[in-house]
């Protein structure tokens, strides 16, 4: 079984000011495939926090696959994070 970690990058979502619909849709899609959602987090749009979470998951073997989503409506600097 594939173990999946989902990260939503959202300042407002991380503060509880916005509902994270995209992360929920991804969770549904993952479970429909028979995969297991191991972890799901909503983090602020902060490059270092996002990168650190991905590094931790990769370094510990916590998940096999990391899926990310965001609600950006502005130009995105975080499209590629080198971990």
C-alpha positions as CSV (number, residue, x, y, z in Angstrom):
1,X,0.0,0.0,0.0
2,X,1.3,3.5,-0.9
3,X,1.6,5.8,2.1
4,X,0.7,9.4,1.2
5,X,1.4,12.7,2.9
6,X,-0.6,15.8,1.9
7,X,0.5,19.3,2.4
8,X,-1.8,22.3,1.8
9,X,0.2,25.6,1.6
10,X,-2.2,28.3,2.8
11,X,-1.6,31.2,5.2
12,X,-5.4,31.6,5.9
13,X,-6.0,27.9,6.0
14,X,-3.2,27.4,8.6
15,X,-4.9,30.0,10.8
16,X,-8.3,28.4,10.4
17,X,-9.5,31.4,8.4
18,X,-10.2,29.4,5.2
19,X,-11.6,25.9,4.7
20,X,-9.1,23.7,2.8
21,X,-11.2,22.1,0.1
22,X,-8.4,21.0,-2.2
23,X,-6.6,19.0,0.5
24,X,-9.9,17.2,1.2
25,X,-10.4,16.4,-2.5
26,X,-6.9,15.0,-2.7
27,X,-7.6,12.8,0.4
28,X,-10.7,11.4,-1.2
29,X,-8.8,10.7,-4.4
30,X,-6.0,9.0,-2.6
31,X,-8.3,6.7,-0.5
32,X,-10.3,5.9,-3.6
33,X,-7.1,4.5,-5.1
34,X,-6.7,2.2,-2.1
35,X,-3.7,4.2,-0.8
36,X,-3.4,5.3,2.8
37,X,-3.2,9.0,3.9
38,X,-0.6,8.9,6.6
39,X,-0.4,12.6,7.3
40,X,-2.2,15.7,6.2
41,X,-1.2,19.2,7.2
42,X,-2.0,22.8,6.4
43,X,1.0,25.0,6.6
44,X,1.6,28.7,6.1
45,X,3.0,29.8,2.7
46,X,6.5,29.8,4.1
47,X,9.2,28.2,2.0
48,X,11.2,27.0,5.0
49,X,8.3,25.4,6.8
50,X,7.1,23.6,3.7
51,X,10.6,22.4,2.8
52,X,11.3,21.2,6.4
53,X,8.1,19.2,6.5
54,X,8.9,17.5,3.2
55,X,12.5,16.8,4.3
56,X,11.3,15.3,7.5
57,X,8.9,13.0,5.7
58,X,11.5,12.0,3.2
59,X,14.3,11.5,5.7
60,X,12.2,9.3,8.0
61,X,10.5,7.2,5.3
62,X,7.2,8.4,6.9
63,X,5.5,8.5,3.5
64,X,6.1,7.1,0.0
65,X,4.5,10.0,-1.9
66,X,4.0,13.7,-1.0
67,X,1.2,15.6,-2.7
68,X,0.9,19.4,-2.3
69,X,-1.8,21.9,-3.1
70,X,-2.3,25.6,-2.6
71,X,-5.0,28.3,-3.1
72,X,-2.6,30.8,-4.6
73,X,-4.1,33.6,-6.7
74,X,-0.8,35.5,-7.0
75,X,2.4,34.6,-8.8
76,X,3.8,31.5,-7.2
77,X,7.5,31.5,-6.0
78,X,7.0,28.1,-4.3
79,X,6.3,26.1,-7.4
80,X,9.6,24.2,-7.1
81,X,11.1,23.7,-3.7
82,X,14.5,22.0,-3.7
83,X,14.7,19.7,-0.8
